[in-house]
Amino acid sequence: MKFCKKYEEYMQGQHPKKLPGVGFKKLKKILKKCRRDLHSHNGIDNCPHQCPVCDGTFFPSLLKEMSAVVGSFNEHTQKLLELHLASGFNKCFIWFKDRLQGNHVALIQEGKDLVMYAIINAIAIRKILKKYDKIHYSKQGQAFKSQAQSMHIEILQSPWLCELMAFHINLKETKTQKRKASSLFNCCSLVINDGKPSLYCELSDSIKLDIDLTCSICLDTAFDPVALTCGHIFCYMCTCKAASVTIVDGLKAVDSKEKCPLCRDAGVYEGAVHLDELNMLLSRRFVNGFSNGKKNGTETNESFPNGNSCPEYWEERIQAERVERIRQAKEHWESQCRAFMGV
């Protein structure tokens, strides 16, 4: 079965969710019409490098559809994880509000659906851009993909995909689970190599993700991790410091002109995601210790500062974090008191 037909059947089967998708068939028709018109008028089979017909309809349509897809994926994943992380009355309220069955089976199935939605749309976008470049003998399709990444509408770049990966591992490792959870991903694991942890996942044969969990500010494992909309992950305290705000004010107080410390993109703090599932996963793994795993057939190993074991290393991080948070909170409220008293 051709991918176009497979994709159309998948999107039609999304009822009653009615999630947005890429107009794969419509975009292919735009490219075919342009090539056919040019051949009938000029006797050439390929569009020119700069094609006003394609560029005026193809890219604007795809841009709008990609934005809708990643927005829908983020929204549905956020709701799913809120349900998983909720407790007490709040959890019951969310269950009744969304009419979801409150058990692991329902959560896993919802997660599976979101993973498939992300994979098939990522493949559809990759294929249609490859088709554009083939017809135009150009690299504009790849350039557009880079532009989409800078606009933070690339679905594989979404911080919520990282959370979904951590969610999968957390569900799989939950001790209270009586039955073994069916897998959301073909291969998804938290591995550590030379003291540097990373999330590795095979979404499909052609799509593999390797997310580095080392904060590029402190050069240590991201503690209480936060992902900016550009996809880069940092410690919460490091992020606040880089954005010149206190932990009391938080990232909501960050100026919109502030840039990512790594890629220097502006406006990436407004939609920052606190990675609670990933934080749970890292805490549990460091407390219980990592078992050596494999990534791409390569053995991983543990190595921490001062020769500490996993629990000792993580306990030191917790204590250092607590001391720094108390210090910052104390300084903040002292400055507020002085300002109130006019000192």
C-alpha positions as CSV (number, residue, x, y, z in Angstrom):
1,M,0.0,0.0,0.0
2,K,1.3,3.4,-0.9
3,F,2.1,5.8,2.0
4,C,-0.4,8.4,0.8
5,K,-3.3,5.9,1.0
6,K,-2.1,4.5,4.3
7,Y,-1.8,8.0,5.7
8,E,-5.3,9.0,4.6
9,E,-6.8,5.8,6.1
10,Y,-5.0,6.4,9.4
11,M,-6.2,10.0,9.6
12,Q,-9.8,9.0,8.8
13,G,-9.6,6.4,11.5
14,Q,-9.0,9.1,14.1
15,H,-12.7,9.6,14.6
16,P,-14.0,10.7,17.2
17,K,-10.7,12.5,18.1
18,K,-10.5,14.3,14.7
19,L,-6.9,15.3,15.1
20,P,-5.4,17.6,12.5
21,G,-3.0,16.2,9.9
22,V,-0.9,17.0,6.9
23,G,-2.8,17.5,3.6
24,F,-0.5,14.9,2.0
25,K,-2.8,14.2,-1.0
26,K,-3.5,17.9,-1.5
27,L,0.2,18.8,-1.4
28,K,1.1,16.1,-3.9
29,K,-1.6,17.4,-6.3
30,I,0.0,20.9,-6.0
31,L,3.3,19.5,-7.1
32,K,1.9,17.4,-9.9
33,K,-0.2,20.2,-11.3
34,C,2.8,22.6,-11.3
35,R,5.0,20.0,-13.1
36,R,2.2,19.2,-15.6
37,D,1.5,22.8,-16.4
38,L,5.2,23.6,-17.0
39,H,5.6,20.6,-19.3
40,S,2.6,21.5,-21.4
41,H,3.8,25.2,-21.8
42,N,7.6,24.9,-21.8
43,G,8.3,21.2,-22.5
44,I,10.2,20.7,-19.2
45,D,9.4,18.1,-16.6
46,N,10.7,19.9,-13.5
47,C,9.7,23.1,-11.8
48,P,12.3,25.9,-11.8
49,H,14.4,26.4,-8.6
50,Q,12.2,29.3,-7.6
51,C,8.6,28.3,-8.4
52,P,5.9,31.0,-7.6
53,V,3.1,28.4,-7.9
54,C,4.6,25.9,-5.5
55,D,6.2,28.4,-3.1
56,G,3.0,30.4,-3.0
57,T,0.7,27.6,-2.0
58,F,2.8,24.5,-1.0
59,F,4.9,25.9,1.8
60,P,2.2,28.2,3.4
61,S,-0.2,25.2,3.5
62,L,2.4,22.9,5.0
63,L,3.5,25.4,7.6
64,K,-0.1,25.9,8.8
65,E,-0.7,22.1,8.9
66,M,2.5,21.4,10.8
67,S,1.7,24.0,13.4
68,A,-1.8,22.5,13.9
69,V,-0.3,19.0,14.2
70,V,2.3,19.9,16.8
71,G,-0.2,22.0,18.7
72,S,-2.7,19.2,18.9
73,F,0.0,16.6,19.9
74,N,1.3,18.9,22.7
75,E,-2.2,19.5,24.0
76,H,-3.3,15.9,24.1
77,T,0.0,14.7,25.6
78,Q,-0.2,17.4,28.3
79,K,-3.7,16.2,29.3
80,L,-2.6,12.6,29.3
81,L,0.4,13.3,31.6
82,E,-1.7,15.5,33.9
83,L,-3.9,12.5,34.4
84,H,-1.0,10.2,35.1
85,L,0.7,12.7,37.5
86,A,-2.5,13.8,39.3
87,S,-3.4,12.5,42.8
88,G,-6.3,12.5,45.1
89,F,-9.4,14.6,44.4
90,N,-7.7,16.2,41.4
91,K,-7.2,12.9,39.7
92,C,-10.8,11.9,40.2
93,F,-11.9,15.3,38.9
94,I,-9.8,14.9,35.7
95,W,-11.1,11.4,35.1
96,F,-14.8,12.5,35.3
97,K,-14.1,15.6,33.3
98,D,-12.5,13.9,30.4
99,R,-14.5,10.6,30.9
100,L,-11.4,8.5,30.8
101,Q,-11.0,5.1,32.4
102,G,-8.6,5.6,35.3
103,N,-6.2,2.7,34.8
104,H,-2.9,1.8,33.2
105,V,-4.5,0.2,30.2
106,A,-6.3,3.4,29.2
107,L,-3.2,5.4,29.8
108,I,-1.0,3.1,27.7
109,Q,-3.5,3.0,24.8
110,E,-3.8,6.8,24.8
111,G,0.0,7.0,24.8
112,K,0.2,4.6,21.9
113,D,-2.2,6.6,19.9
114,L,-0.1,9.8,20.4
115,V,3.1,8.0,19.6
116,M,1.6,6.7,16.3
117,Y,0.2,10.2,15.5
118,A,3.7,11.8,16.0
119,I,5.4,9.1,13.9
120,I,3.1,9.0,10.9
121,N,2.9,12.8,10.7
122,A,6.7,13.1,11.0
123,I,7.1,10.6,8.1
124,A,4.4,12.4,6.0
125,I,6.2,15.7,6.4
126,R,9.6,14.1,5.5
127,K,8.2,12.4,2.4
128,I,6.4,15.4,1.0
129,L,9.5,17.7,1.5
130,K,11.6,15.0,-0.2
131,K,9.1,15.0,-3.1
132,Y,9.4,18.7,-3.4
133,D,13.2,18.6,-3.6
134,K,13.0,15.8,-6.2
135,I,10.7,17.8,-8.5
136,H,12.6,21.0,-8.1
137,Y,16.1,19.6,-8.1
138,S,16.6,21.8,-5.1
139,K,17.3,21.7,-1.3
140,Q,14.5,24.1,-0.4
141,G,12.5,21.2,1.2
142,Q,15.4,20.6,3.7
143,A,15.8,24.3,4.2
144,F,12.1,24.5,5.0
145,K,12.5,21.7,7.6
146,S,15.3,23.7,9.3
147,Q,13.0,26.8,9.3
148,A,10.2,24.8,10.9
149,Q,12.6,23.7,13.6
150,S,13.6,27.3,14.3
151,M,9.9,28.1,14.5
152,H,9.4,25.2,17.0
153,I,6.8,23.4,15.0
154,E,8.8,20.2,14.3
155,I,6.9,17.4,16.1
156,L,10.0,15.4,16.9
157,Q,11.4,18.5,18.5
158,S,8.5,18.8,20.9
159,P,9.4,18.7,24.7
160,W,6.2,16.7,25.2
161,L,7.6,13.8,23.1
162,C,10.5,13.6,25.6
163,E,7.9,13.5,28.4
164,L,6.0,10.8,26.6
165,M,9.1,8.7,26.4
166,A,9.7,9.2,30.2
167,F,6.1,8.4,30.8
168,H,6.5,5.1,28.9
169,I,9.5,4.0,31.0
170,N,7.8,5.1,34.2
171,L,4.7,3.0,33.4
172,K,6.8,0.0,32.4
173,E,8.8,0.2,35.7
174,T,6.0,0.9,38.1
175,K,6.1,-1.9,40.7
176,T,2.4,-1.7,41.5
177,Q,1.6,-2.8,38.0
178,K,0.4,-6.4,38.1
179,R,0.7,-7.0,34.4
180,K,3.6,-6.2,32.1
181,A,2.7,-3.0,30.1
182,S,2.5,-3.3,26.3
183,S,5.2,-1.2,24.7
184,L,4.5,2.3,23.4
185,F,7.8,2.4,21.6
186,N,9.9,-0.3,19.8
187,C,12.9,0.5,21.9
188,C,13.0,3.2,24.6
189,S,15.4,3.4,27.5
190,L,17.3,5.7,29.8
191,V,21.0,4.9,29.5
192,I,24.1,6.4,31.0
193,N,27.6,6.5,29.5
194,D,30.5,8.1,31.3
195,G,28.2,9.7,33.8
196,K,26.0,11.3,31.1
197,P,22.4,10.1,30.9
198,S,20.3,10.2,27.7
199,L,17.0,9.1,26.5
200,Y,17.2,6.8,23.5
201,C,14.2,5.7,21.5
202,E,13.5,4.0,18.2
203,L,10.2,5.4,17.0
204,S,10.4,3.5,13.7
205,D,13.0,2.0,11.4
206,S,13.9,5.5,10.0
207,I,13.3,7.7,13.0
208,K,15.6,7.4,16.1
209,L,15.9,9.9,18.9
210,D,18.8,10.3,21.2
211,I,18.1,13.1,23.8
212,D,21.0,14.3,25.8
213,L,20.0,14.9,29.5
214,T,23.2,16.9,30.4
215,C,22.5,20.5,31.2
216,S,24.8,22.5,29.0
217,I,25.0,25.3,31.6
218,C,26.3,23.4,34.6
219,L,27.5,20.4,32.5
220,D,25.9,18.0,34.9
221,T,22.8,15.8,34.8
222,A,19.7,18.0,34.4
223,F,18.2,18.4,37.8
224,D,14.5,19.2,38.1
225,P,14.6,19.5,34.2
226,V,13.0,22.1,32.1
227,A,12.7,22.0,28.3
228,L,12.5,25.3,26.3
229,T,10.3,25.4,23.2
230,C,13.5,25.0,21.1
231,G,13.8,21.5,22.6
232,H,16.9,22.0,24.7
233,I,16.9,20.7,28.3
234,F,18.4,22.4,31.4
235,C,18.2,22.3,35.2
236,Y,15.4,24.5,36.4
237,M,17.8,26.6,38.6
238,C,20.3,26.9,35.7
239,T,17.5,28.1,33.4
240,C,16.3,30.7,35.9
241,K,19.8,32.0,36.3
242,A,20.5,32.1,32.6
243,A,17.2,34.1,32.1
244,S,18.1,36.5,35.0
245,V,15.1,35.6,37.1
246,T,14.8,34.1,40.6
247,I,13.4,30.7,41.3
248,V,10.6,32.5,43.3
249,D,9.5,34.5,40.3
250,G,10.0,31.5,38.0
251,L,10.2,31.3,34.2
252,K,6.9,33.1,33.7
253,A,8.7,36.3,34.6
254,V,11.3,35.9,31.9
255,D,11.6,38.7,29.3
256,S,10.4,37.6,25.9
257,K,13.7,38.8,24.4
258,E,15.8,36.3,26.4
259,K,17.5,33.7,24.3
260,C,18.2,30.0,24.8
261,P,21.7,29.6,26.3
262,L,22.6,26.9,23.7
263,C,21.0,27.8,20.3
264,R,20.4,31.5,21.1
265,D,16.8,31.4,19.8
266,A,14.6,34.2,21.3
267,G,11.2,33.7,22.8
268,V,11.7,30.1,23.9
269,Y,10.9,30.6,27.6
270,E,7.2,31.4,27.3
271,G,6.2,27.8,26.4
272,A,8.9,26.1,28.6
273,V,7.8,22.7,29.9
274,H,8.6,21.4,33.4
275,L,9.5,17.8,32.7
276,D,7.9,16.1,35.7
277,E,7.8,12.6,34.2
278,L,11.5,12.8,33.3
279,N,12.3,14.2,36.8
280,M,10.5,11.2,38.4
281,L,12.4,8.8,36.1
282,L,15.9,10.3,36.8
283,S,15.2,10.4,40.6
284,R,14.2,6.8,40.7
285,R,17.0,5.6,38.6
286,F,19.7,7.5,40.5
287,V,18.3,6.4,43.8
288,N,18.0,2.7,42.8
289,G,21.1,2.7,40.6
290,F,21.5,2.2,36.9
291,S,21.9,-1.2,35.3
292,N,24.3,-1.3,32.4
293,G,22.3,-1.2,29.1
294,K,23.0,-1.0,25.4
295,K,22.4,1.8,22.9
296,N,23.1,1.1,19.2
297,G,24.8,-2.1,20.3
298,T,27.3,-0.3,22.6
299,E,27.6,-1.1,26.2
300,T,26.9,1.8,28.6
301,N,28.7,2.4,31.9
302,E,28.5,4.4,35.1
303,S,31.0,7.0,36.1
304,F,30.3,9.8,38.6
305,P,32.3,12.7,40.1
306,N,34.5,11.7,43.0
307,G,33.9,8.1,42.3
308,N,30.4,8.2,44.0
309,S,27.7,5.7,43.4
310,C,24.4,6.7,41.9
311,P,22.5,7.2,45.2
312,E,25.4,9.1,46.8
313,Y,25.8,11.3,43.7
314,W,22.0,12.1,43.6
315,E,21.8,12.8,47.3
316,E,24.6,15.3,47.0
317,R,22.7,17.0,44.1
318,I,19.5,17.1,46.3
319,Q,21.4,18.7,49.2
320,A,23.2,21.2,47.1
321,E,19.9,22.1,45.4
322,R,18.1,22.5,48.7
323,V,20.8,24.8,50.1
324,E,20.8,27.0,46.9
325,R,17.0,27.3,46.8
326,I,16.8,28.3,50.5
327,R,19.5,30.9,49.8
328,Q,17.8,32.4,46.8
329,A,14.4,32.4,48.5
330,K,15.9,34.1,51.6
331,E,17.6,36.8,49.5
332,H,14.4,37.4,47.5
333,W,12.2,37.9,50.5
334,E,14.8,40.1,52.3
335,S,14.9,42.3,49.2
336,Q,11.1,42.5,49.1
337,C,11.0,43.5,52.8
338,R,13.6,46.2,52.3
339,A,11.6,47.5,49.3
340,F,8.4,47.5,51.3
341,M,10.0,49.4,54.2
342,G,11.7,51.8,51.9
343,V,15.2,50.9,53.1
